[in-house]
């Protein structure tokens, strides 16, 4: 095997230490654990046949390390990986408005996320019996096992975070074939014969430079360059390593690009791993399991018949209405898997995460700010993955200078129908879509800043991390400054200026329930931040004064529903997919069953009932969470069941690989938000928390009558382990991660507890 130093010296990549790219960084050899870290009784999704490449988005199995991602086919004669780097974006700052005062929304100016490469492993004539491919959620790997000519073969594919590469390992006697790498934008690969590598480089018009490299080695067979491919012969253990990346940097002062970074050199550095295959796997699994093992979920036992089925057959069988609690727990853990693999040390999860089938994803696989990016992070803190939330916070902090500049320069454009009619502007705002270059796309979205701040502050409520709060503080303050300038005085109180309730109804309405609730939340949380940080406390008090003057939404005397607009009439689509007027109920909690008048709760219930129980996956996830807040276990579970309905004939539902599919006429679209929002709603059914209150099993369905869960995050600075039987809590262990006092509830039972950070208490209601 070529040593790492020899490889780097020959390719000119030694001395790379001065060329550091935050999104794609040269790094030292990671720690290599000893022993066997594998979970030998893993939770898996499994299939009896390879994925069809034409249906890779529905059948391919996802891997990722937060930066690199891939969809894996699992073919025997020809396997494929569709590879991405999370920073692989066209587009620019996009700061020239169109004729209506809104932003361009196209793949050139706004930009689009796109594929980096395709990797193929071919073994001509290789056929299989006893075939099984699986996504091992417990260990973070994709496996393929099969028999060929009476011999056993195994493949392991994963994206290692410590090594920052994708590994493909083929184990079996006398393996002969080839490995080819294709740039996803027409770039040809070039073979490097002395060093057993193939690579490509490229760049977009926006000056984003990128590269991909593949290497391979074997302890017994031969591996050599054959044109642009790597040919292997007689290998019993072949390790294929892919690395790639771009020159993107999360720094607005540099225009988000570093011209001095050479992605090919960094990729070559990372692809030259020197560890043995078992050590690479141990390193990856140990790192992955540090996060995955924080939460275990048991919702009950499925039948033996269900357990014997492959995953797609179970999904289709479940459509008949029979609960399958182990499959449902697997779906929750799949959401955690996507969070671990899709959100780490880099950009946050976009509309499709790291997983693409082409270079033209719908809505450019962008960051939608009126539910989607927020829903992508509802799960992290609830699922004991608080550190995976950091990608969202870091993205917002990095984008803030550009967002602020664009707001100051463009928001008051006379063509912008959403501009402030008082001619004042301050702070920052965004549009309904954002990219990675500080740019906005589509229409201005005044409430978007407050909703991002709601998500950002809620993370603080789970962790009580003052350093984190200080990091996001400029975002909170800038959003307050924007709304202080925007609010309009009316006889009913301070209201939002002309605006649009996402994504329906009039575009010139004032006092939207959506905006009023978000601003109420923003001003209140900002006041808390100023007191915690002992900073700008007079301005914090000013926000409290404005908050007290806000118009608060009412129940319509005509419809009985919580009003979406300052009108007794429903001015939009009765069964619309969005639940925007309920943002103060979930994910917010100004409206709650302890403090709100019964009439207001009834108005929430009436609105939710009227919206219906059929929608896209993310709409159902939001409905499930709201029904859980209303303690209606049957309807919350019904919404989860509908999310898990198999997607057949382009219908809404779950694909074979659990990806949520969005019906779009004669095709269906993968959108990741439901894969993260529905598991969050499932945890909300098991535990509700706000600062000062933890409620156990608020919406437990009969299908989960006996079970347990560990590591549920609770706002106020706690985590909870919970065991129940026949619908009754057996034990609850509350652990403080910084919280000091809260009330724990189950039914009519109440217990006030006081803890110091690090302490735990076991309760038996």
Residue, then its C-alpha position, 0 to 999 in steps of 0.5 A: x500500500x502506498x503510504x500517506x506521506x509518499x502519496x502526498x509528496x508525489x501529488x504535491x499535497x505536502x505542506x498543505x497546512x497553511x491552506x485551511x478551508x473551514x468547510x473542507x479542512x486538511x486535518x491530522x490523523x484522527x484518534x483510532x479506537x481499539x476494540x469492537x464498537x459495533x452494535x451487534x443487534x442493530x436497528x436496520x432498514x433492509x431490502x431483498x434487491x438492489x436499488x434501481x438507478x432510475x429510482x435512486x431518490x426513492x430506493x437509494x440508501x443515504x450516508x453522510x458526515x455533515x459535509x459529504x453525502x451519498x445515495x448508495x444503490x447496492x448493485x452487485x454487478x454495477x453499484x453506484x453512489x451519487x455524491x454531494x458536498x453540502x457547499x456545492x452551490x451555484x448562485x451569488x449574493x443575488x442583491x438586484x431586485x426584479x421589477x416588483x421589488x422581489x428577488x430573482x429566484x433562478x439557478x443562476x442568480x439565486x443558485x441551486x444545490x447540486x451533485x458533486x460526482x457519481x461513483x461506479x463500482x463494476x464487477x462484470x458477470x457478478x451475480x447474486x443469490x441470498x441478496x440483502x442490502x441494509x441501512x444499519x441505523x445503529x452503526x451508521x453504515x450501508x451493507x450489502x451481503x450476497x452469495x456468488x458461486x457459493x462464496x460469501x461477499x460483503x460490502x460496507x459503505x459509510x461517510x466517516x466524519x473523523x476521516x472526512x471521506x466516503x469509504x466503500x469496502x468490498x470483502x470476498x474472494x477473488x474480486x475483479x472489476x473497476x472503479x470509475x468517478x464522474x464529475x456531475x457537471x461533465x468534468x472528465x476524471x484523470x487517472x494518476x497511475x503511480x498513485x492509484x488515483x483518479x480525480x477531476x476538478x471544475x468551477x462554476x461561473x460564481x468562482x466556486x472551485x471544486x474537486x473529487x478524487x477516488x483511490x483504492x488499495x488492497x492487501x493482496x490483489x492488484x489495483x492500477x489506473x486504467x485510463x480514467x478508471x481504477x482496475x482491481x484484480x484478485x482482491x479479497x479486501x478492497x478499500x475505495x476512498x472518495x473525497x472531494x470539496x469546494x473552496x466555500x468559506x462561511x465568511x461574508x467578508x470574503x464573499x463566501x469563497x477563498x481563492x487561495x484554496x485548492x480543493x484537489x490538494x485537500x481532497x488528495x490529502x484526505x483520500x490518502x488515509x493510511x489506517x487499515x480497513x477495520x480501524x477506519x470502520x471502528x473510528x467511524x462507528x465509535x464517532x457515530x455511536x457517541x451521538x446515536x446511542x444517546x437516545x433509545x426508543x421502544x414503542x412496543x413489539x411488532x408481530x413476528x410476521x411484521x418482523x420477518x418482512x423487508x422494510x418496503x413490504x412492511x410499509x405497504x402492509x402497514x397501510x392496512x391500518x395495523x400498527x407496527x411499533x418497531x417500524x415506527x420506532x425505526x422511522x423515528x431513529x431514521x430521522x435521528x440518523x439523517x440529523x447526525x449524518x446531515x447536520x454537522x460542522x458545516x451548513x445546515x440541512x436544506x430541503x433535501x439534505x445531502x441527498x440528490x438524484x440530479x442537478x435540478x432539485x425542486x426549489x433548488x434544494x434551498x433554505x425555505x424560511x416559512x416552515x421548512x428549515x425550522x422543521x428540519x431542526x425541531x428534532x435535534x434537541x428533543x432527540x438528544x442531538x443538541x450539538x447537531x443544531x449548531x450548523x443552523x446557528x453557525x449558518x445564520x451567524x455567517x449570513x447575518x452581515x450579508x442579510x443586514x446589508x441587503x435589508x438596509x439597501x433593498x427592503x425600502x425599495x418603492x416597488x416592494x409591496x411589503x416595505x415599511x410604510x413609515x419609511x424606516x428600516x433597521x436590522x435584518x430581514x430575509x426572503x422566503x428562500x435563502x442560499x449559502x452566499x448571503x442571498x435571498x430568493x423569491x419574495x420578501x418574508x418579514x416574519x422569517x427573521x423572527x421565526x429563525x430567532x424562535x428556533x435559535x432561542x429555543x435551542x438555548x432553552x434546551x441547553x442553557x448555554x450562555x456562550x451559545x446565547x452570546x453567539x446568536x445575540x446579534x441575530x436576536x437584536x437585529x431582528x428586534x430592530x427590524x420589527x421596532x422599525x416596522x410595526x404600525x400603530x392601530x386602534x387595536x395595538x401595534x401590528x405588522x405592516x402589509x404582509x402575506x401569511x404563508x403561502x396563501x390569502x391576500x398579500x396586503x394584509x396587516x396584523x397577520x396572526x403569524x407575524x404577531x405571534x412571532x414578534x411577540x415571541x421574539x420580543x419576549x425571548x430577547x428580553x430574557x437574553x439581555x437579562x441573562x447576558x447582562x447586555x443592552x438591558x434598557x433595550x430589552x425593557x423597550x422590547x417588553x414595552x412594545x410587546x405589551x402593546x402588540x395586537x394579539x389574535x382573536x377567535x372569529x365570531x363567524x367561523x369559531x377558528x383562531x383568526x389568520x387575519x385581522x378579519x372574522x372571515x377566512x380569506x385563504x384556502x380552508x384546507x391549506x397545507x400551512x398552519x401559520x396562524x398556529x405558530x404561537x401554539x406550536x412550535x411556540x407556546x404563548x397559547x397553551x392549555x394552562x394559561x390560555x382561555x378555553x375559547x382560544x384553545x377551542x379556536x385552535x382546535x377548530x382551525x386545526x380540524x378545518x385544515x384537515x388530516x390530508x396534506x404533504x408530509x411536512x404539513x402532517x408532521x406539523x398537524x401531529x405536533x399540534x394535536x399532541x399539544x392538544x393531548x389528542x393522541x388518536x389524531x396525532x397518531x393518525x397524522x403519523x400513520x399518514x406520513x408513513x403511508x407508502x408512496x405509490x403512483x407518485x402519491x404523498x407518503x414514504x418511499x421504500x428508503x423512508x424518504x418523504x415524497x411530495x406528490x407533484x402531479x405526474x411525479x413525486x419529489x423528495x423533501x426532507x422536512x417531514x423525515x425530521x418533523x414527524x419524529x419530533x412530533x412523535x417525541x412531542x407525543x411522549x413528552x411536552x416541555x416548556x421552561x417550568x413544566x415537563x409533562x409525561x405521555x401527554x398524547x400516548x396512542x394505544x399502539x404504544x401502550x408499553x415502552x420506553x425512551x431515553x434522552x428526550x430533551x426538555x426545555x428548561x435545561x433537562x433530559x428525561x428517561x421514561x418507562x411506561x406500561x399499559x399507558x401509565x408511567x412506571x419511572x421517569x428519570x429527570x437529569x439536569x443539563x443546567x436547569x434548576x427547577x421545574x414541575x413534572x406532571x403525569x395526568x393529575x399527578x404533580x411533582x416540583x423538583x429542584x436540581x443542580x447541573x449534573x444531578x438526576x432524580x427518579x420519579x414514580x408517579 
